[in-house]
């Protein structure tokens, strides 16, 4: 873990939660956007 700590608010995450087959999930692309990363494309 780096020395820099990022705080992500519930208000930012809650709209990204979707329900798929009865499970609440956050898509990898949405997580990458939140954390400033990228998702490998196949």
Buried (B, 14 or more C-beta within 10 A) or exposed (E): EEEEEEEEEEEEEEEBEEEEEEEEEEEEEBBEBBEEEEEEEE
